[in-house]
Amino acid sequence: MTALFSPLALRSLTLRNRIGVSPMCQYSSQEGFATDWHLVHLGAFATGGAALVFSEATAVTPEGRISPQDLGIWNDAHIPALRRVTDFVRAQGAVAGIQLAHAGRKASTRRPWEGRNAVAPSDGGWSDVMAPSAVPYSMNYPLPRALDSEGIVRVIDAFVSGAQRALAAGFQVAEIHAAHGYLLHEFLSPLSNHRTDEYGGSFANRARLVLQVCNAVRGVWPDSLPVFVRISATDWADGGWDVNESVQLAQQLKAIGIDVIDCSSGGLAAHQHIVVSPGYQVPFAQRIKHDADIVTAAVGLITDAQQAEQIVAQNKADIVLLAREMLRNPHWALHAAHELGVDGPWPVQYERAKLPRENA
Ligand SMILES: Cc1cc2nc3c(=O)[nH]c(=O)nc-3n(C[C@H](O)[C@H](O)[C@H](O)COP(=O)(O)O)c2cc1C
């Protein structure tokens, strides 16, 4: 047995291997509804042998969408179309995870292939963009309004309601998105959080909202199922959030019952300086795993079976999440199994295509 294809128990859930599909926005919804695109896109990863298939960032409020076309979970009406996706994913032996998200000051922007700038309300955008402080992400982004204390309570409530709906929709893993410069990360980082109340200034104050949201979601998510938190382990910018603070936060998240830290980075500051190379974020997962004694997921330029195997075998992370490589090859896990000499989780319908190739 390889490390990559060994199962992982998280509370009463068992992942069939260590391979997950990282959340990836599809910008293909209207009014937040999942469509056939989501069924086919996410379903392919489940038939392709991944253990854990995450939905894209799924907005807990309409104004928390990155773009007008984001997936959403702010309304009970969103549940049935998502249920169709999770039923299919589970029927393939995979676990369906949802990333619960609020875009904060990076909301109301165009989808990437339309050029990332702010979308005007006259063009389907919205003016009610919020953040810890009234500081835009960049010149082309909306000017946010600083959340007041009622607004903060509404954000916490929205994550809780989103989690409850996610459960009703059949998801078994909830991931709270506190990375990539979106609302919760904006509270963590001193570069975007200039508040002088109990939500700004010290580490404890900047971490307060993330901990409150996670605690509240943990409170409604069943004890038998895990909750993940995605963080940006560093802002890659002077004066920003850093790895030491990430370790400290992970320790506190563990204490309130968070099961897994999904270790990404960046996205907060337009002037970030990232040095990218294969597996470049794995050291964050490794550091947090060992210093906070918590299960971690590594992500970022993991593309190769041997590379993924080494990450898990060398105890650098417990789970590998792949994004772009899964788009290139949704059956990546089946190919990785073959490369590592393991009998991968092929769907019975695909038995005759099993590697190594035989004569038909
Ligand atoms: C098309 C696309 C959409 C993405 N959307 C999200 C998202 O919704 N939430 C998130 O946390 N990260 C998102 N990401 C980042 C990925 O989850 C992942 O962290 C990043 O692409 C690095 O992994 P990779 O090198 O395997 O692609 C997205 C990436 C891509 C390529």
PDBQT file of the ligand as one rigid body, heavy atoms in Angstrom, charges set to zero:
ROOT
HETATM    1  C1  LIG A 401     -10.242  27.821 -12.249  1.00  0.00    +0.000 C 
HETATM    2  C2  LIG A 401      -9.829  27.993 -10.807  1.00  0.00    +0.000 A 
HETATM    3  C3  LIG A 401     -10.755  28.389  -9.864  1.00  0.00    +0.000 A 
HETATM    4  C4  LIG A 401     -10.394  28.495  -8.510  1.00  0.00    +0.000 A 
HETATM    5  N1  LIG A 401     -11.344  28.792  -7.564  1.00  0.00    +0.000 NA
HETATM    6  C5  LIG A 401     -11.040  28.677  -6.255  1.00  0.00    +0.000 A 
HETATM    7  C6  LIG A 401     -12.052  28.719  -5.269  1.00  0.00    +0.000 A 
HETATM    8  O1  LIG A 401     -13.247  28.792  -5.576  1.00  0.00    +0.000 OA
HETATM    9  N2  LIG A 401     -11.684  28.637  -3.968  1.00  0.00    +0.000 N 
HETATM   10  C7  LIG A 401     -10.370  28.481  -3.603  1.00  0.00    +0.000 A 
HETATM   11  O2  LIG A 401     -10.078  28.414  -2.409  1.00  0.00    +0.000 OA
HETATM   12  N3  LIG A 401      -9.400  28.406  -4.516  1.00  0.00    +0.000 NA
HETATM   13  C8  LIG A 401      -9.704  28.461  -5.825  1.00  0.00    +0.000 A 
HETATM   14  N4  LIG A 401      -8.733  28.293  -6.762  1.00  0.00    +0.000 N 
HETATM   15  C9  LIG A 401      -7.376  27.947  -6.314  1.00  0.00    +0.000 C 
HETATM   16  C10 LIG A 401      -7.187  26.436  -6.307  1.00  0.00    +0.000 C 
HETATM   17  O3  LIG A 401      -8.086  25.803  -5.413  1.00  0.00    +0.000 OA
HETATM   18  C11 LIG A 401      -5.750  26.042  -5.932  1.00  0.00    +0.000 C 
HETATM   19  O4  LIG A 401      -5.508  26.440  -4.605  1.00  0.00    +0.000 OA
HETATM   20  C12 LIG A 401      -4.716  26.673  -6.871  1.00  0.00    +0.000 C 
HETATM   21  O5  LIG A 401      -5.142  26.611  -8.216  1.00  0.00    +0.000 OA
HETATM   22  C13 LIG A 401      -3.363  25.991  -6.741  1.00  0.00    +0.000 C 
HETATM   23  O6  LIG A 401      -3.469  24.611  -7.044  1.00  0.00    +0.000 OA
HETATM   24  P1  LIG A 401      -3.021  24.008  -8.489  1.00  0.00    +0.000 P 
HETATM   25  O7  LIG A 401      -1.593  24.388  -8.681  1.00  0.00    +0.000 OA
HETATM   26  O8  LIG A 401      -3.221  22.516  -8.316  1.00  0.00    +0.000 OA
HETATM   27  O9  LIG A 401      -3.898  24.576  -9.548  1.00  0.00    +0.000 OA
HETATM   28  C14 LIG A 401      -9.053  28.230  -8.113  1.00  0.00    +0.000 A 
HETATM   29  C15 LIG A 401      -8.116  27.871  -9.093  1.00  0.00    +0.000 A 
HETATM   30  C16 LIG A 401      -8.490  27.735 -10.411  1.00  0.00    +0.000 A 
HETATM   31  C17 LIG A 401      -7.446  27.284 -11.420  1.00  0.00    +0.000 C 
ENDROOT
TORSDOF 0
